């Protein structure tokens, strides 16, 4: 499976913290492929996600987001 295919298959599971077979190294491999990146959490992230706290999204932390290449792959 290519990184693009794996991203499409597992991105939503990853974001929802659901289990899937390659979860442990998924972010590192997707970042290496240029599909996602880690960035600081903003006030907007916290305000726009009603489940932010439940998902561990809080100010001072980081979160993974799709890059332009990742959005295109999706």
Z-matrix of the N, CA and C atoms (Angstrom, degrees):
N
C 1 1.451
C 2 1.536 1 107.96
N 3 1.308 2 116.75 1 133.63
C 4 1.463 3 120.89 2 178.84
C 5 1.533 4 109.29 3 -75.51
N 6 1.334 5 117.59 4 161.16
C 7 1.464 6 119.43 5 175.87
C 8 1.528 7 112.62 6 -57.44
N 9 1.335 8 117.78 7 -39.15
C 10 1.477 9 120.58 8 178.41
C 11 1.525 10 110.75 9 -60.71
N 12 1.327 11 116.68 10 -44.29
C 13 1.465 12 121.03 11 -179.93
C 14 1.526 13 110.67 12 -65.46
N 15 1.319 14 115.94 13 -41.94
C 16 1.467 15 119.71 14 179.68
C 17 1.529 16 110.88 15 -65.87
N 18 1.321 17 116.97 16 -39.34
C 19 1.459 18 120.39 17 177.16
C 20 1.532 19 109.97 18 -59.78
N 21 1.317 20 117.14 19 -48.70
C 22 1.467 21 120.77 20 179.28
C 23 1.526 22 111.39 21 -59.97
N 24 1.305 23 116.33 22 -39.38
C 25 1.458 24 120.77 23 -176.76
C 26 1.531 25 112.68 24 -72.36
N 27 1.342 26 117.70 25 -37.10
C 28 1.461 27 119.89 26 -169.48
C 29 1.531 28 116.41 27 -117.90
N 30 1.314 29 119.70 28 -6.02
C 31 1.466 30 120.36 29 -175.63
C 32 1.527 31 111.83 30 -56.37
N 33 1.318 32 118.01 31 -46.79
C 34 1.465 33 120.20 32 -177.33
C 35 1.527 34 111.05 33 -67.99
N 36 1.312 35 117.73 34 -37.50
C 37 1.466 36 120.03 35 174.81
C 38 1.518 37 110.44 36 -62.48
N 39 1.323 38 116.71 37 -42.92
C 40 1.460 39 121.57 38 179.30
C 41 1.529 40 110.30 39 -60.97
N 42 1.316 41 117.28 40 -47.08
C 43 1.468 42 121.50 41 -179.20
C 44 1.529 43 112.47 42 -64.08
N 45 1.331 44 116.16 43 -33.03
C 46 1.464 45 120.98 44 -179.63
C 47 1.529 46 112.37 45 -88.73
N 48 1.337 47 116.78 46 4.06
C 49 1.471 48 122.38 47 -179.19
C 50 1.523 49 112.33 48 60.45
N 51 1.325 50 116.12 49 31.01
C 52 1.461 51 121.21 50 176.87
C 53 1.528 52 109.16 51 -87.65
N 54 1.317 53 117.42 52 148.00
C 55 1.467 54 119.46 53 179.86
C 56 1.529 55 112.53 54 -72.87
N 57 1.318 56 115.22 55 147.70
C 58 1.463 57 123.09 56 170.27
C 59 1.517 58 107.03 57 -156.62
N 60 1.327 59 118.93 58 159.54
C 61 1.472 60 122.26 59 -168.18
C 62 1.530 61 116.24 60 -54.66
N 63 1.312 62 119.65 61 -38.57
C 64 1.478 63 120.49 62 -174.44
C 65 1.524 64 112.55 63 -107.33
N 66 1.330 65 116.93 64 24.41
C 67 1.462 66 122.01 65 -174.96
C 68 1.539 67 113.17 66 -57.31
N 69 1.319 68 117.47 67 -39.39
C 70 1.465 69 120.76 68 -172.50
C 71 1.522 70 113.56 69 -58.07
N 72 1.309 71 118.41 70 -39.34
C 73 1.464 72 119.73 71 -178.75
C 74 1.533 73 112.69 72 -114.80
N 75 1.320 74 116.95 73 10.99
C 76 1.464 75 121.84 74 -179.76
C 77 1.532 76 112.51 75 -55.38
N 78 1.338 77 119.87 76 -52.54
C 79 1.469 78 117.86 77 -176.51
C 80 1.529 79 113.62 78 -62.63
N 81 1.308 80 116.71 79 -38.23
C 82 1.466 81 119.32 80 179.92
C 83 1.524 82 111.46 81 -64.61
N 84 1.334 83 116.12 82 -41.99
C 85 1.465 84 119.38 83 179.96
C 86 1.522 85 111.87 84 -69.91
N 87 1.322 86 117.38 85 -38.59
C 88 1.469 87 120.56 86 179.56
C 89 1.527 88 110.43 87 -69.59
N 90 1.332 89 116.73 88 -36.07
C 91 1.466 90 119.81 89 176.68
C 92 1.529 91 110.10 90 -67.34
N 93 1.316 92 117.08 91 -42.63
C 94 1.471 93 120.82 92 178.60
C 95 1.527 94 111.26 93 -60.96
N 96 1.341 95 116.48 94 -31.57
C 97 1.467 96 121.30 95 178.60
C 98 1.529 97 111.79 96 -82.38
N 99 1.348 98 116.90 97 -3.52
C 100 1.466 99 120.35 98 178.77
C 101 1.522 100 114.20 99 78.80
N 102 1.336 101 117.26 100 19.22
C 103 1.460 102 120.93 101 -175.83
C 104 1.535 103 113.56 102 -95.36
N 105 1.324 104 116.83 103 -25.77
C 106 1.463 105 120.76 104 177.86
C 107 1.521 106 108.86 105 -137.89
N 108 1.335 107 115.21 106 163.73
C 109 1.465 108 119.48 107 176.03
C 110 1.517 109 108.35 108 -145.49
N 111 1.322 110 115.72 109 155.31
C 112 1.447 111 123.05 110 177.68
C 113 1.521 112 108.36 111 -95.11
N 114 1.336 113 116.70 112 132.12
C 115 1.460 114 119.98 113 179.20
C 116 1.525 115 109.85 114 -142.60
N 117 1.331 116 116.60 115 161.58
C 118 1.461 117 120.04 116 179.47
C 119 1.533 118 111.60 117 -66.64
N 120 1.316 119 116.11 118 146.42
C 121 1.463 120 122.47 119 175.03
C 122 1.529 121 108.54 120 -72.09
N 123 1.326 122 116.57 121 137.70
C 124 1.465 123 121.79 122 177.28
C 125 1.526 124 109.98 123 -107.89
N 126 1.314 125 116.29 124 165.50
C 127 1.472 126 120.83 125 175.68
C 128 1.528 127 109.98 126 -57.92
N 129 1.312 128 116.34 127 -37.16
C 130 1.467 129 120.79 128 179.66
C 131 1.528 130 111.56 129 -61.92
N 132 1.347 131 116.85 130 -41.30
C 133 1.471 132 120.32 131 177.83
C 134 1.523 133 110.58 132 -57.49
N 135 1.316 134 115.91 133 -44.60
C 136 1.458 135 121.28 134 -177.74
C 137 1.525 136 110.38 135 -68.32
N 138 1.331 137 116.75 136 -42.21
C 139 1.462 138 121.08 137 -176.86
C 140 1.527 139 112.63 138 -70.58
N 141 1.326 140 117.82 139 -33.85
C 142 1.465 141 120.97 140 -174.04
C 143 1.526 142 113.96 141 -86.79
N 144 1.317 143 118.42 142 -12.28
C 145 1.464 144 120.98 143 -178.51
C 146 1.519 145 109.24 144 -112.78
N 147 1.329 146 118.22 145 106.56
C 148 1.461 147 119.97 146 -178.24
C 149 1.534 148 112.93 147 -64.22
N 150 1.322 149 117.70 148 -16.46
C 151 1.461 150 121.37 149 178.83
C 152 1.529 151 111.92 150 -108.55
N 153 1.331 152 117.40 151 19.29
C 154 1.466 153 121.38 152 -176.78
C 155 1.527 154 111.67 153 -53.98
N 156 1.308 155 117.18 154 -50.46
C 157 1.465 156 120.18 155 -177.66
C 158 1.526 157 111.12 156 -61.92
N 159 1.321 158 117.19 157 -41.04
C 160 1.464 159 121.19 158 179.47
C 161 1.523 160 111.40 159 -64.78
N 162 1.312 161 116.72 160 -29.24
C 163 1.467 162 121.46 161 -178.95
C 164 1.517 163 112.04 162 -93.76
N 165 1.341 164 117.40 163 3.15
C 166 1.462 165 120.96 164 178.01
C 167 1.510 166 114.31 165 80.92
N 168 1.325 167 117.11 166 17.08
C 169 1.466 168 121.00 167 178.97
C 170 1.521 169 107.57 168 -92.26
N 171 1.329 170 115.85 169 110.93
C 172 1.461 171 120.34 170 -179.70
C 173 1.516 172 109.77 171 -146.61
N 174 1.329 173 115.17 172 154.46
C 175 1.462 174 120.06 173 179.85
C 176 1.518 175 109.88 174 -56.24
N 177 1.312 176 116.18 175 140.44
C 178 1.453 177 121.92 176 -176.98
C 179 1.524 178 112.36 177 92.89
N 180 1.338 179 116.21 178 -12.22
C 181 1.456 180 120.67 179 179.58
C 182 1.519 181 111.75 180 -98.25
N 183 1.314 182 115.11 181 -169.18
C 184 1.461 183 122.04 182 179.04
C 185 1.515 184 108.71 183 -130.64
N 186 1.330 185 115.15 184 160.86
C 187 1.459 186 120.11 185 174.21
C 188 1.514 187 109.69 186 -146.11
N 189 1.317 188 113.58 187 157.63
C 190 1.463 189 120.45 188 177.83
C 191 1.518 190 108.74 189 -90.17
N 192 1.337 191 115.98 190 139.68
C 193 1.457 192 120.50 191 174.74
C 194 1.518 193 108.92 192 -137.91
N 195 1.323 194 114.93 193 157.82
C 196 1.456 195 120.53 194 176.69
C 197 1.522 196 110.26 195 -70.20
N 198 1.312 197 117.05 196 141.48
C 199 1.453 198 122.26 197 170.66
C 200 1.536 199 107.76 198 -84.58
N 201 1.315 200 117.29 199 177.36
C 202 1.464 201 119.80 200 175.17
C 203 1.527 202 110.06 201 -58.99
N 204 1.323 203 117.27 202 -40.25
C 205 1.473 204 121.30 203 177.79
C 206 1.531 205 110.43 204 -64.78
N 207 1.327 206 116.99 205 -38.11
C 208 1.452 207 121.30 206 178.87
C 209 1.525 208 111.88 207 -68.00
N 210 1.341 209 116.52 208 -40.82
C 211 1.480 210 119.67 209 177.20
C 212 1.522 211 110.29 210 -62.99
N 213 1.317 212 116.26 211 -39.13
C 214 1.468 213 119.96 212 178.37
C 215 1.528 214 110.65 213 -65.33
N 216 1.318 215 116.92 214 -39.63
C 217 1.467 216 121.23 215 179.51
C 218 1.521 217 111.70 216 -65.66
N 219 1.318 218 116.36 217 -33.62
C 220 1.466 219 120.15 218 -179.42
C 221 1.510 220 110.45 219 -70.49
